[in-house]
Amino acid sequence: MTPIVLHRKNYHTLFPSDRYSWPAVARGCNTLIISQNADEPLGYLIPLLTHILLNSILLSQLSSSGPIAVLLCPGWEKAQVVYDLLEDSKVSRSLHPVIVLVGTGKEEVKAVKIPKNCLVLVTTPFTFVRLLSCHCFLFLRLHHLLLDEADQLFTLAPDQMATILQHFQKVSASEEKTSCPQQLVAAAKKWTSPMEDLICCHMPNPSIVITVPEEAALYGNIQQVS
């Protein structure tokens, strides 16, 4: 992200969650972020894109084709916001981000064409599951999965999220992933029960950043004493 983009979006200072999560995300660690500003895409995009750019040359040389990162948003409006941020930044010249939003029609899904130079895909859980059903071969070198407003994703699309995480887990078994481990980043405003399974089953050695005391208490299962 360029300083101009950050200034335009009034992102003048780091939030507490940024100070703790950015080093982990930029190093490629699995990271769960729960904060009041978790719905602000710049809070995860800056360190995530930094890490992706550092590894994109190596990843682009792998035998398979398709995006190396998928950014999942709870709806088309948020997906458009995230995509516009990517387009406004200089990373678009290197990562060639694409937004894909399709309906339930099979022919519409089959007709989707993702450019060969696209390294970052922005979409929703519903669209991504439809893409997997027809174009699964395009997502065999998926290294980064970002869950924007993860609490909403698991509430609105629990079955789709289960399918997506299962695919992400299968892809991680590839021998090609040993030199560039996969990364899962989830940002949310609230701690919800599905996140426990997310951490236990899909996020080895996660960095967990919670800056909301009430949500930290839920995560720690702290019991109130009267």
C-alpha positions in Angstrom: 0.0 0.0 0.0 1.3 3.4 -0.9 1.3 6.3 1.6 -1.2 8.1 -0.7 -3.7 5.3 -0.4 -3.3 5.2 3.4 -3.8 8.9 3.6 -6.8 8.8 1.4 -8.4 6.2 3.6 -7.6 8.2 6.8 -5.3 5.4 8.0 -3.0 7.7 9.9 -2.0 5.6 12.9 -1.8 2.0 13.8 -4.5 0.4 16.0 -3.4 -1.7 18.9 -4.3 -4.9 17.0 -2.1 -3.7 14.1 0.9 -3.4 16.3 0.6 -7.0 17.5 -0.7 -8.7 14.3 1.3 -7.1 11.5 4.7 -8.7 12.4 3.0 -12.2 12.6 1.1 -11.8 9.3 4.1 -10.3 7.5 6.2 -13.3 8.6 3.6 -15.7 7.1 2.2 -17.0 10.4 -1.4 -18.2 10.8 -3.1 -15.4 12.6 -6.4 -14.7 14.3 -7.2 -11.1 14.9 -10.2 -10.0 17.0 -10.6 -6.3 17.4 -13.1 -3.4 17.1 -11.5 -2.4 13.8 -11.3 -5.9 12.3 -13.7 -4.8 9.5 -11.1 -2.4 8.2 -9.4 -4.2 5.4 -6.2 -2.2 5.6 -5.6 -3.7 9.0 -4.7 -7.1 7.4 -4.0 -6.2 3.8 -0.8 -4.2 4.4 1.2 -7.1 6.2 -0.5 -9.8 4.1 0.5 -8.2 0.8 4.0 -7.6 2.0 4.4 -11.3 2.7 2.8 -12.3 -0.6 5.0 -10.0 -2.6 8.1 -11.3 -1.0 7.1 -14.9 -2.0 5.2 -14.3 -5.2 8.2 -14.9 -7.5 8.9 -18.3 -6.0 5.2 -19.3 -6.0 4.6 -18.2 -9.5 7.2 -20.7 -10.7 5.3 -23.6 -9.3 4.0 -26.1 -11.9 0.3 -25.4 -11.3 -1.6 -22.3 -12.2 -4.1 -20.1 -10.5 -4.3 -17.6 -7.6 -1.9 -18.0 -4.7 -4.2 -16.1 -2.4 -8.0 -16.0 -1.9 -9.6 -13.2 0.1 -13.1 -14.2 1.3 -15.6 -11.5 2.2 -19.1 -11.9 3.7 -20.8 -10.2 0.8 -20.4 -8.6 -2.6 -20.2 -5.0 -1.2 -17.3 -5.8 1.1 -15.6 -7.8 -1.7 -15.8 -4.7 -3.9 -14.3 -2.5 -1.1 -11.3 -4.9 -0.7 -10.8 -5.2 -4.5 -10.9 -1.4 -4.9 -8.2 -1.1 -2.3 -6.0 -3.6 -4.1 -6.6 -1.7 -7.4 -5.7 1.6 -5.8 -2.4 0.2 -4.6 0.8 -0.5 -6.6 0.5 -4.2 -5.8 -2.0 -4.6 -8.7 0.9 -4.3 -11.1 2.5 -7.5 -9.6 -0.4 -9.5 -8.2 -3.1 -8.7 -10.8 -6.0 -9.1 -8.4 -9.4 -10.2 -9.7 -12.9 -10.1 -8.2 -15.3 -12.8 -9.0 -19.0 -12.9 -8.0 -21.3 -15.3 -9.7 -24.9 -16.7 -9.1 -26.1 -20.2 -8.8 -26.3 -20.9 -12.6 -23.9 -23.7 -13.6 -23.3 -22.3 -17.0 -22.4 -18.9 -15.5 -19.9 -20.6 -13.2 -18.4 -22.6 -16.0 -18.0 -19.5 -18.1 -15.8 -17.8 -15.5 -12.3 -17.0 -16.8 -9.6 -16.2 -14.3 -6.5 -14.6 -16.0 -3.4 -16.7 -15.9 -1.4 -13.9 -14.3 -4.0 -13.4 -11.4 -2.3 -14.2 -8.1 -5.0 -12.8 -5.8 -8.7 -13.5 -6.0 -11.4 -11.6 -4.0 -14.7 -13.3 -3.6 -17.4 -14.6 -1.2 -17.8 -18.1 0.3 -20.8 -18.9 -1.9 -19.0 -17.9 -5.2 -15.8 -19.7 -4.2 -17.5 -23.0 -3.5 -19.2 -22.7 -6.9 -15.8 -22.1 -8.5 -14.3 -25.1 -6.7 -17.1 -27.3 -8.1 -16.2 -26.4 -11.7 -12.6 -25.1 -11.6 -11.0 -26.9 -8.7 -7.8 -27.3 -10.7 -7.3 -23.5 -10.6 -6.8 -23.6 -6.8 -4.1 -26.1 -6.4 -1.4 -23.7 -5.5 -3.4 -21.8 -2.9 -1.0 -20.6 -0.2 -2.9 -17.7 1.5 -6.5 -17.8 2.7 -7.9 -14.6 4.3 -11.2 -14.6 6.1 -12.5 -11.0 6.3 -15.1 -10.6 9.1 -14.7 -14.3 9.9 -17.5 -14.2 12.5 -19.9 -13.2 9.7 -18.5 -15.8 7.3 -19.2 -18.7 9.7 -22.7 -17.3 10.5 -23.8 -16.6 6.9 -22.1 -19.6 5.2 -21.2 -22.4 7.6 -21.4 -25.2 5.1 -19.5 -23.3 2.4 -16.8 -22.4 4.9 -16.4 -26.1 5.9 -16.0 -27.0 2.2 -13.4 -24.2 1.6 -11.3 -25.1 4.7 -11.4 -28.8 3.7 -10.0 -27.9 0.3 -7.4 -25.6 1.8 -6.3 -28.5 4.1 -6.0 -30.9 1.2 -3.9 -28.5 -0.8 -1.6 -28.1 2.1 -0.6 -31.8 1.8 1.2 -31.1 -1.5 4.9 -31.5 -1.4 5.3 -28.1 -3.1 4.1 -26.4 0.1 7.1 -27.5 2.1 9.2 -24.5 1.0 6.4 -22.0 1.2 4.0 -23.0 4.1 0.4 -22.1 3.8 -1.0 -19.1 5.7 -4.5 -18.6 7.1 -5.5 -15.2 8.4 -8.8 -14.5 10.1 -10.1 -11.1 11.2 -13.2 -10.7 13.2 -15.0 -8.4 15.7 -16.2 -11.2 17.9 -15.0 -14.6 19.1 -17.5 -17.3 18.1 -17.5 -21.0 18.6 -16.5 -22.0 15.0 -13.2 -20.2 15.6 -12.2 -22.8 18.1 -12.3 -25.5 15.4 -10.6 -23.1 13.0 -7.7 -22.7 15.3 -7.5 -26.4 16.4 -7.9 -28.0 12.9 -6.7 -25.4 10.4 -4.2 -23.0 12.0 -1.0 -24.8 13.3 1.0 -22.6 15.7 -1.3 -19.6 15.4 -0.7 -16.1 16.5 -3.8 -14.9 18.3 -4.4 -11.2 18.8 -7.4 -10.1 20.8 -7.7 -6.5 21.8 -11.3 -6.6 23.0 -11.3 -7.6 26.7 -14.8 -9.1 26.6 -13.9 -11.3 23.6 -10.6 -12.3 25.2 -12.6 -13.5 28.2 -14.8 -15.6 26.0 -11.7 -17.0 24.2 -10.1 -17.8 27.6 -13.4 -19.3 28.9 -13.1 -17.1 32.0 -16.0 -17.7 34.4 -17.7 -14.8 36.1 -17.6 -14.9 39.9 -20.3 -13.1 41.8 
